[in-house]
């Protein structure tokens, strides 16, 4: 009888730990989503911030390649890198 109760306590403790981990994960996801929304608002209101994000993205993209050939000029790449249509 005591062994059955102990096993049940262990099982419930594991469930509680899993639920706590899920709550922490959801909170982290909420924070990340709010940060993305805040970043999007800043870029919407500030074209310079959007341009900086474009350049950051281009930099990350180009790090994956040893050599890149650009036709039409770098300005064309930057202008066409991100298009937001309303």
DODRENMAR-854362 format. One record per residue: x, y, z of N, C-alpha, C, CB in turn; residue in three letters. Coordinates in steps of 0.001 Angstrom, whole numbers, plus 524288, in hexadecimal, padded with zeros to 5 digits. Glycine has a CB too. Layout:
REM DODRENMAR-854362
[r [X, Y, Z], [X, Y, Z], [X, Y, Z], [X, Y, Z], 'ala'] ...
***
This chain:
REM DODRENMAR-854362
[r [8032E, 7FB53, 80000], [80000, 80000, 80000], [8035E, 804F3, 80000], [7FC60, 7FFFB, 804B2], 'unk'] [r [80755, 804F8, 80370], [80ACF, 80980, 803B9], [80DBA, 80A24, 7FE92], [80EB9, 808EE, 8084F], 'unk'] [r [80F48, 805C9, 7FC45], [8121E, 805F8, 7F746], [80EA0, 80854, 7F308], [813F9, 80065, 7F5A2], 'unk'] [r [809A9, 806EE, 7F2DE], [80610, 80911, 7EF02], [80566, 80EF5, 7EFBA], [800C2, 80655, 7EF61], 'unk'] [r [804F2, 8109D, 7F4A6], [80477, 81637, 7F5B6], [80969, 8191E, 7F40D], [8035F, 81728, 7FB8F], 'unk'] [r [80DEF, 816D2, 7F52E], [812DD, 81942, 7F3BA], [81358, 819BD, 7EDBF], [8177A, 81617, 7F5F4], 'unk'] [r [811D3, 815A4, 7EB07], [811F4, 815C8, 7E54F], [80E59, 81A0E, 7E339], [8105F, 8106E, 7E307], 'unk'] [r [809CB, 81AA6, 7E5A7], [80614, 81EB4, 7E401], [80842, 8242A, 7E510], [800CE, 81E00, 7E6D7], 'unk'] [r [80ACF, 824DC, 7E989], [80D41, 829DE, 7EACD], [81185, 82B1D, 7E6CE], [80F8E, 829C6, 7F069], 'unk'] [r [8149A, 82747, 7E566], [818C4, 82809, 7E183], [81671, 82989, 7DC35], [81C1E, 82302, 7E0FA], 'unk'] [r [81248, 826D6, 7DAB7], [80FC3, 827ED, 7D5AF], [80D93, 82D7A, 7D59D], [80B5C, 823EE, 7D498], 'unk'] [r [80AEE, 82EF0, 7D9D3], [808B3, 83439, 7DA30], [80CF5, 83862, 7DA4C], [80544, 834B6, 7DF13], 'unk'] [r [8113F, 83753, 7DCEA], [8159C, 83B04, 7DD10], [817DB, 83BD4, 7D79C], [819E6, 83912, 7E0CD], 'unk'] [r [81842, 837A9, 7D4AC], [81A38, 83817, 7CF52], [81677, 83B47, 7CBF9], [81B09, 832A2, 7CCEA], 'unk'] [r [81166, 83A7F, 7CCB6], [80D86, 83D8C, 7C9CD], [80DD8, 8435D, 7CB2D], [807FF, 83B7A, 7CAE8], 'unk'] [r [80E7E, 84489, 7D029], [80EEA, 849F7, 7D1DF], [813C4, 84C77, 7CF6C], [80F28, 84A4D, 7D7F0], 'unk'] [r [8181A, 849AC, 7CF71], [81CEE, 84BBA, 7CD20], [81C2D, 84CBB, 7C749], [82185, 847E4, 7CE03], 'unk'] [r [8197F, 8493C, 7C4A0], [81880, 849F0, 7BF08], [814F2, 84EA3, 7BE0F], [81608, 844F8, 7BCB4], 'unk'] [r [810F1, 84F41, 7C13F], [80D70, 853BB, 7C0BB], [8104C, 858E1, 7C1B7], [808D9, 85332, 7C482], 'unk'] [r [813AE, 858E9, 7C599], [816BF, 85DAA, 7C6A8], [81A45, 85F00, 7C205], [81A15, 85CF7, 7CBA7], 'unk'] [r [81CB5, 85B05, 7BFCB], [82014, 85BE3, 7BB3B], [81CE2, 85E0E, 7B6B4], [822D4, 856C2, 7B996], 'unk'] [r [81826, 85C18, 7B5F6], [814C3, 85E17, 7B1CB], [81345, 863C9, 7B2B6], [80FD4, 85AC0, 7B15D], 'unk'] [r [8122E, 86530, 7B790], [810D5, 86A9C, 7B8D4], [81574, 86E2E, 7B7A0], [80F37, 86B20, 7BEA7], 'unk'] [r [81A1B, 86C88, 7B92E], [81ECE, 86FA1, 7B817], [81F98, 87036, 7B23B], [823A9, 86D19, 7BA98], 'unk'] [r [81EE4, 86C01, 7AF46], [81F81, 86C22, 7A98F], [81B93, 86FE6, 7A71B], [81ED0, 86699, 7A73A], 'unk'] [r [816C4, 86FB8, 7A8D8], [812B6, 87332, 7A6BB], [813E8, 878E9, 7A7F9], [80D4F, 871B4, 7A8EF], 'unk'] [r [815DF, 879F0, 7ACA5], [8174E, 87F4D, 7AE0E], [81BB2, 88146, 7AA87], [818FA, 87F9B, 7B3DC], 'unk'] [r [81F85, 87DE9, 7A98F], [823D8, 87F6B, 7A621], [821E2, 8807C, 7A09D], [8280E, 87B23, 7A609], 'unk'] [r [81E40, 87D49, 79EC0], [81C06, 87E1F, 79990], [81905, 88346, 79954], [8186B, 87990, 79814], 'unk'] [r [81631, 88481, 79D83], [81341, 88967, 79DB9], [816F5, 88E15, 79D90], [80FD9, 8899C, 7A2B0], 'unk'] [r [81B21, 88DD1, 7A08D], [81EFF, 8920A, 7A091], [8215F, 892AB, 79B26], [82354, 890F7, 7A4A4], 'unk'] [r [822B9, 88E54, 7989F], [82507, 88E8E, 79365], [8213B, 890E8, 78F75], [826B1, 88918, 7919D], 'unk'] [r [81C4A, 88F7E, 78FD9], [8185A, 8919D, 78C4C], [817AB, 8977A, 78D1F], [8131E, 88ECC, 78D11], 'unk'] [r [8178A, 89921, 791FE], [8170D, 89EBA, 79320], [81BC5, 8A1BF, 79124], [81663, 89F9F, 79901], 'unk'] [r [82058, 89F75, 7919D], [82516, 8A1FF, 78FA6], [824E5, 8A28E, 789BB], [829F7, 89EE6, 79145], 'unk'] [r [8231C, 89E75, 7870E], [8228A, 89EC6, 7815A], [81EA8, 8A302, 77FCC], [820C9, 8997D, 77F22], 'unk'] [r [81A51, 8A350, 7828B], [8166A, 8A754, 78168], [818A4, 8ACC7, 78244], [8118E, 8A68A, 784CE], 'unk'] [r [81B86, 8AD72, 78680], [81DF3, 8B276, 7879D], [821DA, 8B3E9, 78356], [820A8, 8B256, 78CF5], 'unk'] [r [824F3, 8B026, 781AD], [828BA, 8B112, 77D7C], [825F6, 8B288, 77872], [82C25, 8AC3B, 77C9F], 'unk'] [r [821BB, 8AFE4, 77741], [81EC3, 8B113, 7727F], [81C91, 8B698, 772AC], [81A51, 8AD21, 771C2], 'unk'] [r [81AB6, 8B839, 77728], [8189D, 8BD93, 777B2], [81CE6, 8C1A9, 776DE], [81618, 8BE51, 77D26], 'unk'] [r [82176, 8C0A2, 7791E], [825D6, 8C44E, 77880], [82750, 8C4B3, 772C4], [82A9F, 8C292, 77BCC], 'unk'] [r [827AC, 8C04A, 7700D], [82921, 8C059, 76A89], [824EE, 8C2E5, 76731], [82A2A, 8BAD1, 7689E], 'unk'] [r [82007, 8C249, 768AE], [81BC2, 8C4B7, 765CA], [81BFA, 8CAAA, 76643], [8167B, 8C2AC, 767C3], 'unk'] [r [81D66, 8CC84, 76AD0], [81D7C, 8D21F, 76BD6], [822A8, 8D4B3, 76A5F], [81C5A, 8D319, 77180], 'unk'] [r [826B3, 8D198, 76970], [82BD9, 8D3CA, 76886], [82E86, 8D0FB, 763F6], [82F34, 8D36B, 76D82], 'unk'] [r [82E93, 8D348, 75F55], [830FF, 8D0CA, 75AC8], [836CD, 8CF8A, 75B8A], [8305F, 8D445, 75615], 'unk'] [r [8397F, 8D2A3, 75EA9], [83F0A, 8D191, 75FAA], [83FB1, 8CC7E, 762B3], [84190, 8D61D, 762AE], 'unk'] [r [83C4B, 8CB97, 7667A], [83C7B, 8C6B2, 7696D], [83B65, 8C210, 765D6], [83884, 8C6CD, 76DF8], 'unk'] [r [837BE, 8C2BC, 76239], [8369A, 8BE99, 75E78], [83B56, 8BD8F, 75B0D], [831DE, 8C00B, 75B16], 'unk'] [r [83DE4, 8C1A2, 75948], [8428B, 8C10A, 755FF], [846E2, 8BE35, 758F5], [8447D, 8C66B, 7541D], 'unk'] [r [84793, 8BF96, 75DEE], [84B84, 8BCEB, 76114], [84A51, 8B71B, 761A0], [84BE4, 8BF6F, 76677], 'unk'] [r [84558, 8B5D4, 76252], [843C9, 8B053, 762B4], [844C1, 8AD88, 75D89], [83DF8, 8AFDC, 76446], 'unk'] [r [843BB, 8B02A, 75937], [844D4, 8ADED, 75412], [84A9F, 8ACBB, 7537E], [8430B, 8B1A6, 74FB9], 'unk'] [r [84DE4, 8B06F, 75511], [8538D, 8AFAD, 754AA], [85563, 8AB40, 75839], [85671, 8B4C1, 7560A], 'unk'] [r [85328, 8AAED, 75CDB], [8547A, 8A6B1, 76078], [85307, 8A169, 75E1B], [851AC, 8A776, 765C1], 'unk'] [r [84E6D, 8A12C, 75BBD], [84CA6, 89C53, 7593E], [85026, 89AE8, 754B0], [846FB, 89CDA, 75762], 'unk'] [r [85191, 89EC1, 75187], [8550C, 89DCD, 74D1C], [85A57, 89BD7, 74F06], [855BA, 8A2CE, 749D6], 'unk'] [r [85C43, 89E26, 75340], [86140, 89C78, 7556E], [86108, 896C3, 7572C], [862C9, 89FF7, 75A06], 'unk'] [r [85CE5, 8954F, 759F1], [85C4A, 88FDF, 75BB1], [85BDF, 88C2A, 75711], [85773, 88F51, 75F30], 'unk'] [r [85905, 88DDA, 7531D], [8584F, 88AA8, 74E73], [85D85, 889BC, 74BB0], [85469, 88D42, 74AB7], 'unk'] [r [8609C, 88DDD, 74B1D], [8657F, 88D6E, 74831], [869B4, 88A65, 74B27], [86783, 892D1, 746DE], 'unk'] [r [86947, 889EC, 75047], [86D0E, 886EE, 75355], [86CFB, 88125, 751E6], [86BF7, 88796, 75922], 'unk'] [r [868C9, 87F55, 74F8D], [8683A, 879CF, 74E53], [86AD6, 8784B, 7492D], [86287, 87866, 74E23], 'unk'] [r [86CF2, 87C20, 7465F], [86F38, 87B19, 74145], [874D2, 87D13, 74111], [86BF2, 87DA3, 73CF3], 'unk'] [r [87807, 87A3D, 73E20], [87D72, 87BEA, 73D75], [87DDF, 8806A, 73997], [880D0, 8775A, 73BA2], 'unk'] [r [87A9C, 88052, 735A5], [87AF6, 8844A, 73191], [87579, 88582, 72F9F], [87E8B, 88272, 72CFE], 'unk'] [r [87466, 88A82, 72EC8], [86F48, 88C32, 72CD8], [87024, 88FFB, 7285F], [86BF2, 88EC5, 73144], 'unk'] [r [86D55, 88F22, 7241C], [86D7A, 892C2, 71FB4], [86866, 895CA, 71FAF], [86E52, 88FD8, 71A67], 'unk'] [r [868D5, 89AF4, 71F50], [86439, 89E4E, 71F58], [863D8, 8A0FC, 71A10], [86477, 8A264, 723DF], 'unk'] [r [85F67, 8A061, 7178D], [85E6D, 8A2ED, 7128D], [85A54, 8A727, 71366], [85C9D, 89EEA, 70E4F], 'unk'] [r [85B1D, 8ABA0, 71125], [85761, 8AFDB, 711BC], [858B4, 8B381, 71630], [8520D, 8ADB1, 71286], 'unk'] [r [85D17, 8B29D, 718BC], [85ECE, 8B620, 71CD7], [85CA1, 8B4C3, 7222E], [85D52, 8BB8F, 71B7D], 'unk'] [r [85F91, 8B630, 72623], [85E10, 8B509, 72B88], [85918, 8B7E0, 72D19], [86273, 8B67E, 72F3C], 'unk'] [r [85868, 8BC9D, 72B0D], [853B2, 8BF94, 72C66], [84EC8, 8BCAA, 72AAA], [853DB, 8C50B, 729E2], 'unk'] [r [84F04, 8BA3F, 72622], [84A96, 8B725, 72446], [8497A, 8B282, 727D0], [84B97, 8B53F, 71EC0], 'unk'] [r [84DA3, 8B014, 729B6], [84CF1, 8ABAA, 72D51], [84A49, 8AD8C, 7324C], [85245, 8A90D, 72E9D], 'unk'] [r [84C20, 8B1EF, 73460], [849E0, 8B3E9, 73942], [84438, 8B59C, 7388C], [84D1B, 8B879, 73B50], 'unk'] [r [84310, 8B80F, 7342A], [83DAC, 8B9D8, 73346], [839F1, 8B546, 7329E], [83D68, 8BD5D, 72E74], 'unk'] [r [83BC2, 8B11A, 73037], [83869, 8AC9B, 72F2D], [838CE, 8A85C, 7334C], [839B7, 8AA5B, 729FA], 'unk'] [r [83C26, 8A927, 7373C], [83CD5, 8A530, 73B40], [837CC, 8A452, 73E5E], [84145, 8A6BC, 73EE9], 'unk'] [r [83567, 8A899, 73FE3], [8308E, 8A83D, 742F9], [82C8B, 8ABC0, 7406B], [83173, 8A9D4, 748DC], 'unk'] [r [8280C, 8A975, 73F30], [823C1, 8AC85, 73D21], [81F0B, 8ABB9, 740AB], [8227F, 8AAFB, 73762], 'unk'] [r [81CFF, 8AFF9, 7429C], [8185D, 8AFB9, 745FC], [813F0, 8B235, 742FC], [81943, 8B28A, 74B67], 'unk'] [r [80FF4, 8AF30, 7422E], [80B65, 8B12D, 73F58], [806DE, 8B1BF, 7431E], [809E4, 8AD84, 73ABC], 'unk'] [r [8045E, 8B628, 742DF], [7FFE3, 8B72E, 74661], [7FADA, 8B5E0, 74391], [7FFD0, 8BCF9, 74841], 'unk'] 
***
